[in-house]
Amino acid sequence: MANHGVGTQRRKRIRAELVARDGDVCYWCGVGFDEEEELQQVSIDHVVRYRDGGPNEIDNLVLAHKGCNQSREYHLMQPLRDILPPELLA
């Protein structure tokens, strides 16, 4: 998530809320984060992009690998975890 005026303490609070709501996994691919990824590979992503009018509210925010976030480019995507059969996600 680009800064969009969000301070470090608020980002930590938002991340904690997202983990409580969704678990500590990437919204787009469903793969969990390891501790080393905490700061370098995990981003807070807007489902509907901020620049496209998506709100900077918790209901529009998810945790994502930076690579998953960047690979979305400018398209709305359906999370892989909603498409793939459960046995492939285990």
Rosetta blueprint (number, residue, H / E / L):
1 M L
2 A L
3 N L
4 H L
5 G L
6 V L
7 G L
8 T H
9 Q H
10 R H
11 R H
12 K H
13 R H
14 I H
15 R H
16 A H
17 E H
18 L H
19 V H
20 A H
21 R H
22 D H
23 G L
24 D L
25 V E
26 C L
27 Y L
28 W L
29 C L
30 G L
31 V L
32 G E
33 F L
34 D L
35 E L
36 E L
37 E H
38 E H
39 L H
40 Q H
41 Q L
42 V E
43 S E
44 I E
45 D E
46 H E
47 V L
48 V L
49 R L
50 Y H
51 R H
52 D H
53 G L
54 G L
55 P L
56 N L
57 E L
58 I H
59 D H
60 N H
61 L E
62 V E
63 L E
64 A E
65 H E
66 K H
67 G H
68 C H
69 N H
70 Q H
71 S H
72 R L
73 E L
74 Y L
75 H L
76 L L
77 M L
78 Q L
79 P L
80 L H
81 R H
82 D H
83 I H
84 L L
85 P L
86 P H
87 E H
88 L H
89 L H
90 A L
